[in-house]
């Protein structure tokens, strides 16, 4: 299994902070966000390669960060939010660049969670030729409308996936952690050629589940989606307190 961390976005909602920092390299609880993801990946015996995709503006920082780590950094060649490839475009970019012909574990580089990735992998392996998504019940339909909302059958197979629906059918939200079966990875190309949209991996999942088996693995541990300044401060303070550090009223990467 290959792992891919998506870190090529421009984090416009976190400006001006992200004018000088890559969001995925911002420290939360005293450690870079992406280091916490790498730590989780290290517990998955199946993973034999870790790839990180970023953009030309952030590539120097990621190359410096990668020194001494067993990761491969890919620069997707984009320089602004206007010419970005999008998350799904970046997935296909790395698959082509690295010649990946394997199962693919994809995680958004700003995705923080307390569950064990090995538990997700075990669930997925039991489903045969299928893909899987980590899913959490966010507790309300109103909050769910801000995410990709899934509907599952009794066996966990996905019945539907809708990105940010106005009228959610459930409060189960996808959490930007995906496992794509090796036979499903090549479907990235026809999906993109069909002009279904290159951003938000959930849109590919929504398309994929209409053609192939996709399962939702429900977890209950803590999860942080760092999309704006308020979410960044909340995640930082919760992890600072867990590490015995005092909380702060405003976020600072220092």
Buried (B, 14 or more C-beta within 10 A) or exposed (E): BBBBBBBBBBBEBBEEBBEEBBBBBBBBBEEBBBBBBBEBBEEBEBBEBBBBBBBBBBBEBBEEBBEEEEBBBBBBEBEEEEEBBBBBBBBBBBBEBBEBEBBBBBBBBBBBBEBBBBBBBEBBBEBEEBBBBBBBEBEEBEEBBBBBBBBBEEEBBBEBBBBEBEEBBBBBBBBBBBBBBBEBBBBBEEBBEEEEBBBBBBBBBBBBBEEBBBBBBBBEEBBBBBBEBEBBBBBBBBBBEEEEEEEEEEBEEE
